[in-house]
Amino acid sequence: MAERFFCPDLRAHALIVLTGDEAHHLARVRRLEVGQRIELFDGTSDHAILATIQEISPKRVVARAETEVQPRERLAVDLTLGVAFPKGERLDWLIEKAVEVGVSTIQPILAARSVVDPRPAKLDRLRRHVIEASKQCGRNRLMRIEEPVRWETWVDKSDQPTRLLAHPGGTQLPQWPSWQMASRVALAIGPEGGFTEAEVEVAQLQNWTRVDLAPTILRIETAALVGSAMIINRARGETLS
């Protein structure tokens, strides 16, 4: 299997040039050689291409495009995960696994009990983490990470037809609203300690459905991945049934 690299410009060029982090990773970390084949994806479509390395230097790699790789299964739903970020390595884990599961967009939310307000430098680092996770798991379309927004703002302006709020005591899975392949769904995960009752009330007034994810209290990153997997697999199951 060819190693994968991110290249934002794949517009029908016979020769493709990698620079920056990707060139360094290919040349210095992976130590690939001229003549080896690599897979390239641009992060905005479901397609990728195979290419053969022509030139290598620490800052610049040139590859010749060959054939298009058949797209893998498309993402089951357009899922926006609104989440109050956890601290430290737990956040890195959350981002990596959200990419693998198939979340389309991460919306950082600032709720009453939030403890992390991500700054631009942190968001830039997390977006690089998205690229690395996408290379590893075979995903071609990059997960987006939006700028942070206050919960009261997002809960009012979110325009997904299906909007789910994870909160203990909510509706069990069989009674969740239905959705199909390619639907647009939003899932909100609160901070440690959960959303306040006032925040839950605001969401319900805006037609968010309160849903229950498990019989136990889940940490932020666990709830985010459990809820996302439930939504995505339900859409895939309805399509395959």
Helices and strands as residue ranges (DSSP letters): E 3-6, E 15-19, H 20-24, I 25-29, E 37-41, E 48-57, E 60-69, E 78-83, H 88-101, E 105-110, H 120-137, E 144-145, E 149-150, H 151-157, E 162-171, G 173-175, E 184-189, H 197-205, E 209-211, H 220-240
